[in-house]
Amino acid sequence: MTLMLLQEIKRKAIHVAILLVIILYSLLEKSVSKQLSLFTLIFILLFLLVTEYIRLELNIEVPIIRQIIKAKEERKMHGAIYFLTATILALAVFDFKIALAALLMTVFGDMFAAIVGQGFGKTLVFKNKTLTGCLIELVVNLIVGLIVLNNIYIIIAMAFTATIIETFVNELDDNLFVPLFAGFVGQLMFFLI
């Protein structure tokens, strides 16, 4: 395995931490309230924003962040900020199962697309995105949808939306775009069906 692929696997493992955030949210929502659950997530977001302020504005190196950021994020906010922001918005606005599906598609679709695409992909679709990575992401997104949701039309729409957004968003942060667009499409279809 190449060094670049190992670094990508390490970085994608951080995405799985969002599962802990969803579990924390669910536990607090069930035992206390949705408002307190969201408030707790905002607290975590503010902590991360302060950390990014220290790193970017004060130019003080934060060792753990240095290990997980991409080269293009060295002078920009880390993707975890965008992902947590998208998580809070999705949980606040969308039906829980739709939010969960959108977030899990972001975590696992992106993870498998990056690992398989970098490891086995040859045919480029857009910039550094490979056909193999895109196809594996679509399959993973469909599987996530089948596990979480029960409407095949919503599943297909969300899976394709997540895959298309992940494929064609490069300079902007896909951790924000994928869950919000996929969740929006899923929620809109839920309202229309």
Backbone as numpy.savetxt, mean C-alpha at the origin, in Angstrom:
# Nx Ny Nz CAx CAy CAz Cx Cy Cz
20.35 -14.92 -5.55 19.51 -13.73 -5.55 20.39 -12.48 -5.55
20.02 -11.53 -6.35 20.83 -10.32 -6.43 20.63 -9.45 -5.19
21.61 -8.59 -4.96 21.54 -7.68 -3.81 20.33 -6.76 -3.93
20.04 -6.30 -5.15 18.89 -5.41 -5.36 17.58 -6.10 -5.01
17.45 -7.38 -5.40 16.24 -8.13 -5.10 16.10 -8.36 -3.59
17.20 -8.64 -2.91 17.16 -8.81 -1.45 16.74 -7.52 -0.75
17.24 -6.38 -1.23 16.84 -5.09 -0.66 15.35 -4.84 -0.88
14.86 -5.22 -2.05 13.45 -5.03 -2.36 12.58 -5.90 -1.44
12.99 -7.12 -1.19 12.25 -8.01 -0.28 12.23 -7.40 1.13
13.36 -6.87 1.56 13.45 -6.23 2.88 12.51 -5.04 2.97
12.50 -4.21 1.91 11.63 -3.04 1.88 10.15 -3.44 1.87
9.82 -4.48 1.13 8.42 -4.91 1.02 7.94 -5.52 2.34
8.84 -6.07 3.11 8.46 -6.61 4.42 7.91 -5.50 5.30
8.39 -4.27 5.11 7.89 -3.13 5.86 6.42 -2.89 5.53
6.03 -3.14 4.27 4.63 -2.98 3.89 3.71 -3.85 4.74
4.20 -5.01 5.10 3.39 -5.94 5.89 3.06 -5.34 7.26
3.86 -4.37 7.72 3.58 -3.71 8.99 2.21 -3.04 8.98
1.71 -2.71 7.80 0.39 -2.09 7.72 -0.68 -3.06 8.24
-0.39 -4.36 8.17 -1.33 -5.34 8.72 -1.48 -5.14 10.23
-0.39 -4.79 10.90 -0.46 -4.52 12.34 -1.32 -3.29 12.62
-1.22 -2.31 11.75 -2.03 -1.09 11.89 -3.51 -1.44 11.72
-3.83 -2.29 10.75 -5.24 -2.69 10.54 -5.75 -3.48 11.73
-4.92 -4.36 12.28 -5.32 -5.14 13.46 -5.56 -4.20 14.64
-4.64 -3.25 14.86 -4.80 -2.28 15.94 -6.10 -1.50 15.76
-6.35 -1.03 14.54 -7.57 -0.30 14.25 -8.80 -1.16 14.58
-8.81 -2.40 14.11 -9.95 -3.29 14.33 -10.21 -3.55 15.80
-9.13 -3.81 16.54 -9.29 -4.07 17.98 -9.86 -2.85 18.70
-9.32 -1.67 18.41 -9.81 -0.45 19.05 -11.23 -0.11 18.63
-11.52 -0.33 17.36 -12.87 -0.01 16.88 -13.92 -0.90 17.54
-13.59 -2.18 17.67 -14.53 -3.11 18.29 -14.68 -2.88 19.80
-13.56 -2.54 20.47 -13.60 -2.41 21.92 -13.94 -1.00 22.40
-13.63 0.02 21.61 -13.87 1.39 22.07 -14.76 2.13 21.07
-14.15 2.68 20.02 -14.94 3.39 19.00 -14.11 3.59 17.74
-14.81 3.85 16.64 -14.14 4.12 15.37 -13.33 5.41 15.47
-13.88 6.40 16.14 -13.19 7.69 16.27 -11.86 7.54 17.01
-11.86 6.80 18.12 -10.61 6.59 18.86 -9.62 5.78 18.04
-10.12 4.81 17.27 -9.25 4.01 16.41 -8.54 4.89 15.40
-9.31 5.76 14.73 -8.72 6.66 13.74 -7.79 7.67 14.41
-8.16 8.15 15.59 -7.32 9.09 16.33 -5.96 8.46 16.66
-5.97 7.18 17.02 -4.73 6.46 17.31 -3.86 6.36 16.07
-4.49 6.09 14.93 -3.72 6.03 13.68 -3.15 7.39 13.31
-3.90 8.45 13.58 -3.40 9.81 13.34 -2.18 10.08 14.25
-2.23 9.61 15.48 -1.09 9.76 16.40 0.16 9.10 15.81
-0.01 7.88 15.29 1.11 7.17 14.68 1.62 7.95 13.46
0.70 8.47 12.66 1.08 9.26 11.49 1.86 10.50 11.90
1.40 11.19 12.93 2.11 12.38 13.41 3.52 12.04 13.89
3.66 10.92 14.56 4.98 10.47 15.00 5.90 10.26 13.80
5.39 9.61 12.77 6.18 9.38 11.56 6.51 10.69 10.86
5.56 11.63 10.86 5.82 12.94 10.25 6.92 13.70 10.99
6.91 13.61 12.31 7.98 14.24 13.10 9.32 13.60 12.76
9.34 12.29 12.63 10.56 11.58 12.26 11.06 12.05 10.89
10.14 12.22 9.95 10.52 12.70 8.63 10.99 14.15 8.68
10.40 14.95 9.55 10.85 16.33 9.73 12.31 16.34 10.20
12.60 15.50 11.17 13.97 15.40 11.70 14.93 14.98 10.59
14.51 14.02 9.78 15.37 13.50 8.72 15.54 14.49 7.57
14.45 15.09 7.12 14.50 15.92 5.92 14.77 17.40 6.18
14.17 17.96 7.21 14.33 19.39 7.47 15.57 19.70 8.32
15.84 18.84 9.29 16.98 19.08 10.17 18.24 18.33 9.71
18.07 17.50 8.67 19.19 16.72 8.12 19.89 15.85 9.15
19.11 15.25 10.03 19.64 14.32 11.03 19.28 12.92 10.56
20.29 12.10 10.42 20.06 10.75 9.92 19.31 9.91 10.96
18.26 9.24 10.50 17.50 8.31 11.33 17.85 6.92 10.81
18.70 6.17 11.56 19.29 4.93 11.05 18.29 3.92 10.49
17.21 3.66 11.17 16.28 2.62 10.71 15.62 3.01 9.39
15.38 4.29 9.19 14.74 4.75 7.95 15.72 4.63 6.79
16.97 4.92 7.03 17.99 4.84 5.98 18.05 3.46 5.34
17.76 2.43 6.14 17.83 1.05 5.65 16.65 0.66 4.77
15.53 1.37 4.88 14.33 0.92 4.17 13.87 1.84 3.05
14.51 2.98 2.88 14.05 3.90 1.85 14.71 3.61 0.51
13.97 3.94 -0.54 14.51 3.85 -1.90 15.42 5.04 -2.12
16.27 4.94 -3.11 17.17 6.05 -3.45 16.37 7.31 -3.78
15.24 7.15 -4.47 14.45 8.32 -4.85 13.72 8.95 -3.66
13.73 8.27 -2.51 13.08 8.81 -1.32 14.06 9.48 -0.35
15.32 9.51 -0.72 16.32 10.08 0.20 16.03 11.54 0.54
15.50 12.30 -0.37 15.18 13.71 -0.13 13.68 13.97 -0.19
12.88 12.90 -0.12 11.42 13.03 -0.12 10.85 12.23 1.04
9.59 12.47 1.33 8.95 11.70 2.40 8.91 10.22 2.04
9.07 9.41 3.06 9.05 7.95 2.92 7.65 7.48 2.55
7.59 6.41 1.77 6.31 5.85 1.32 5.39 5.43 2.45
5.93 5.10 3.62 5.09 4.69 4.76 4.15 5.82 5.18
4.60 7.06 5.03 3.74 8.21 5.37 2.52 8.21 4.46
2.75 8.02 3.17 1.65 8.00 2.21 0.74 6.81 2.43
1.34 5.67 2.75 0.54 4.46 2.94 -0.33 4.58 4.20
0.23 5.10 5.27 -0.56 5.27 6.49 -1.66 6.32 6.27
-1.36 7.37 5.54 -2.37 8.38 5.21 -3.50 7.74 4.42
-3.16 6.93 3.42 -4.18 6.24 2.62 -4.97 5.26 3.48
-4.30 4.61 4.41 -4.97 3.66 5.31 -6.02 4.38 6.16
-5.64 5.51 6.73 -6.57 6.29 7.56 -7.76 6.75 6.73
-7.50 7.30 5.55 -8.59 7.76 4.68 -9.50 6.61 4.27
-8.90 5.49 3.87 -9.70 4.34 3.44 -10.58 3.82 4.57
-10.02 3.68 5.77 -10.79 3.17 6.90 -11.87 4.16 7.34
-11.62 5.45 7.15 -12.60 6.47 7.55 -13.75 6.58 6.56
-13.48 6.35 5.27 -14.47 6.66 4.23 -15.14 5.43 3.63
-14.37 4.37 3.40 -14.91 3.20 2.70 -15.47 2.18 3.68
-16.37 1.34 3.17 -16.84 0.18 3.91 -15.60 -0.62 4.33
-15.61 -1.19 5.54 -14.40 -1.82 6.07 -13.84 -2.88 5.13
-14.69 -3.74 4.57 -14.18 -4.81 3.70 -13.57 -4.25 2.42
-14.13 -3.19 1.91 -13.57 -2.57 0.71 -12.22 -1.93 1.04
-12.16 -1.23 2.17 -10.90 -0.63 2.61 -9.85 -1.72 2.82
-10.24 -2.79 3.49 -9.32 -3.90 3.75 -8.80 -4.50 2.45
-9.69 -4.74 1.51 -9.27 -5.31 0.22 -8.30 -4.37 -0.50
-8.62 -3.08 -0.51 -7.75 -2.10 -1.19 -6.36 -2.06 -0.54
-6.32 -2.09 0.78 -5.04 -2.04 1.49 -4.24 -3.32 1.29
-4.92 -4.46 1.34 -4.21 -5.73 1.14 -3.73 -5.90 -0.30
-4.51 -5.37 -1.25 -4.05 -5.38 -2.65 -2.77 -4.54 -2.78
-2.75 -3.43 -2.08 -1.57 -2.57 -2.11 -0.36 -3.30 -1.51
-0.57 -3.96 -0.39 0.54 -4.66 0.28 1.02 -5.84 -0.56
0.11 -6.77 -0.82 0.54 -8.02 -1.43 0.70 -7.93 -2.95
-0.15 -7.16 -3.62 0.00 -6.99 -5.06 1.33 -6.35 -5.39
1.64 -5.26 -4.69 2.91 -4.55 -4.91 4.10 -5.44 -4.56
3.99 -6.16 -3.45 5.10 -7.01 -3.00 5.42 -8.08 -4.04
4.40 -8.79 -4.48 4.64 -9.86 -5.45 5.05 -9.31 -6.81
4.46 -8.19 -7.21 4.84 -7.58 -8.49 6.32 -7.21 -8.49
6.79 -6.60 -7.41 8.19 -6.17 -7.33 9.14 -7.36 -7.29
8.84 -8.32 -6.45 9.75 -9.45 -6.27 9.79 -10.33 -7.52
8.62 -10.69 -8.03 8.57 -11.55 -9.22 9.02 -10.77 -10.46
8.58 -9.53 -10.56 8.96 -8.71 -11.71 10.45 -8.50 -11.80
11.09 -8.19 -10.67 12.55 -7.98 -10.68 13.31 -9.29 -10.85
12.75 -10.35 -10.30 13.44 -11.63 -10.37 13.30 -12.35 -11.70
12.14 -12.20 -12.33 11.88 -13.01 -13.53 11.40 -12.20 -14.74
11.03 -10.95 -14.52 10.47 -10.15 -15.61 11.51 -9.71 -16.62
11.15 -9.78 -17.87 12.05 -9.34 -18.95 11.40 -8.24 -19.80
10.12 -8.39 -20.08 9.43 -7.47 -20.97 8.92 -6.26 -20.19
9.43 -5.09 -20.51 9.00 -3.86 -19.82 7.65 -3.40 -20.37
6.78 -2.98 -19.45 5.48 -2.44 -19.81 5.52 -0.92 -19.72
6.08 -0.43 -18.62 6.16 1.02 -18.40 7.33 1.28 -17.46
8.26 2.09 -17.91 9.47 2.44 -17.15 10.12 1.17 -16.60
10.12 0.94 -15.29 10.77 -0.26 -14.75 9.78 -1.37 -14.41
8.54 -1.27 -14.86 7.51 -2.28 -14.56 7.49 -3.34 -15.67
7.50 -4.60 -15.26 7.54 -5.69 -16.24 6.17 -6.33 -16.41
5.98 -6.97 -17.55 4.74 -7.68 -17.84 4.51 -8.78 -16.81
5.57 -9.50 -16.47 5.47 -10.59 -15.48 5.02 -10.03 -14.13
5.62 -8.92 -13.71 5.23 -8.29 -12.45 3.78 -7.85 -12.46
3.35 -7.25 -13.57 1.95 -6.79 -13.69 0.97 -7.95 -13.63
1.28 -9.02 -14.33 0.37 -10.17 -14.34 0.29 -10.84 -12.97
1.43 -10.99 -12.30 1.40 -11.60 -10.97 0.65 -10.70 -10.00
0.81 -9.38 -10.16 0.07 -8.47 -9.29 -1.43 -8.61 -9.50
-1.86 -8.69 -10.75 -3.29 -8.84 -11.03 -3.83 -10.12 -10.39
-3.10 -11.20 -10.53 -3.52 -12.48 -9.94 -3.63 -12.37 -8.42
-2.61 -11.79 -7.81 -2.61 -11.62 -6.34 -3.76 -10.71 -5.92
-3.99 -9.63 -6.64 -5.10 -8.73 -6.31 -6.44 -9.43 -6.42
-6.60 -10.27 -7.43 -7.85 -11.03 -7.57 -8.02 -12.01 -6.40
-6.94 -12.66 -6.01 -6.99 -13.60 -4.87 -7.36 -12.85 -3.59
-6.73 -11.71 -3.36 -7.06 -10.90 -2.17 -8.55 -10.54 -2.21
-9.02 -10.09 -3.36 -10.44 -9.73 -3.49 -11.36 -10.90 -3.20
-11.01 -12.07 -3.71 -11.83 -13.27 -3.48 -11.86 -13.66 -2.01
-10.78 -13.42 -1.29 -10.72 -13.76 0.13 -11.53 -12.77 0.96
-11.47 -11.48 0.61 -12.06 -10.44 1.46 -13.50 -10.09 1.06
-13.77 -10.06 -0.23 -15.07 -9.57 -0.71 -15.92 -10.71 -1.27
-17.19 -10.43 -1.50 -18.05 -11.47 -2.04 -18.77 -11.07 -3.33
-18.40 -9.96 -3.93 -19.02 -9.54 -5.18 -17.96 -9.56 -6.28
-18.12 -10.45 -7.25 -17.10 -10.65 -8.28 -16.85 -9.39 -9.11
-17.89 -8.58 -9.33 -17.72 -7.36 -10.13 -16.84 -6.34 -9.38
-17.07 -6.21 -8.08 -16.26 -5.30 -7.28 -14.82 -5.82 -7.20
-14.67 -7.13 -7.05 -13.35 -7.74 -6.97 -12.55 -7.46 -8.24
-13.17 -7.73 -9.38 -12.48 -7.54 -10.67 -12.14 -6.06 -10.87
-13.09 -5.18 -10.60 -12.85 -3.74 -10.79 -11.72 -3.24 -9.89
-11.74 -3.65 -8.64 -10.69 -3.21 -7.72 -9.33 -3.79 -8.10
-9.30 -5.06 -8.48 -8.03 -5.71 -8.84 -7.41 -5.05 -10.06
-8.22 -4.78 -11.07 -7.70 -4.13 -12.27 -7.27 -2.69 -11.98
-8.06 -1.98 -11.18 -7.71 -0.60 -10.82 -6.37 -0.57 -10.09
-6.23 -1.43 -9.07 -4.98 -1.47 -8.29 -3.79 -1.80 -9.19
-3.97 -2.76 -10.08 -2.87 -3.17 -10.96 -2.50 -2.06 -11.95
-3.48 -1.42 -12.53 -3.22 -0.34 -13.48 -2.52 0.83 -12.79
-3.03 1.22 -11.63 -2.42 2.34 -10.90 -0.98 1.99 -10.51
-0.77 0.80 -9.97 0.58 0.37 -9.57 1.53 0.36 -10.77
1.03 -0.02 -11.92 1.87 -0.12 -13.11 2.27 1.26 -13.65
1.33 2.18 -13.68 1.58 3.44 -14.38 1.90 4.64 -13.48
1.91 4.44 -12.18 2.34 5.52 -11.28 3.79 5.25 -10.93
4.66 6.18 -11.28 6.08 5.98 -11.04 6.69 7.09 -10.19
6.50 8.32 -10.57 7.08 9.44 -9.83 6.29 9.78 -8.57
4.99 9.65 -8.64 4.14 9.89 -7.47 4.13 8.63 -6.62
3.63 8.71 -5.41 3.72 7.56 -4.52 2.52 6.62 -4.67
2.79 5.42 -5.15 1.73 4.43 -5.36 1.09 3.97 -4.05
1.79 4.13 -2.93 1.22 3.75 -1.63 0.01 4.61 -1.27
-0.10 5.77 -1.84 -1.26 6.64 -1.65 -2.30 6.37 -2.73
-1.84 6.27 -3.97 -2.74 6.15 -5.11 -3.49 4.82 -5.17
-2.79 3.71 -4.99 -3.40 2.40 -5.18 -4.57 2.16 -4.22
-4.39 2.29 -2.90 -5.52 2.00 -2.02 -6.68 2.98 -2.18
-6.39 4.25 -2.46 -7.47 5.22 -2.59 -8.25 5.02 -3.89
-7.56 4.81 -4.98 -8.27 4.60 -6.25 -9.01 3.26 -6.25
-8.35 2.20 -5.82 -9.00 0.88 -5.78 -10.18 0.90 -4.83
-10.01 1.51 -3.66 -11.10 1.61 -2.69 -12.26 2.46 -3.22
-11.93 3.57 -3.87 -12.97 4.43 -4.44 -13.79 3.68 -5.48
-13.12 2.97 -6.38 -13.82 2.20 -7.42 -14.69 1.13 -6.76
-14.15 0.43 -5.76 -14.92 -0.60 -5.07 -16.13 -0.02 -4.36
-15.95 1.10 -3.67 -17.06 1.71 -2.94 -18.12 2.25 -3.91
-17.67 2.85 -5.01 -18.61 3.36 -6.01 -19.44 2.22 -6.58
-18.81 1.12 -6.90 -19.54 -0.05 -7.42 -20.49 -0.61 -6.36
-20.06 -0.60 -5.11 -20.92 -1.07 -4.02 -22.19 -0.24 -3.97
-22.06 1.08 -4.11 -23.23 1.97 -4.10 -24.13 1.74 -5.31
-23.54 1.45 -6.46 -24.29 1.31 -7.71 -24.95 -0.05 -7.87
-24.39 -1.07 -7.23 -24.93 -2.44 -7.42 -26.08 -2.70 -6.46
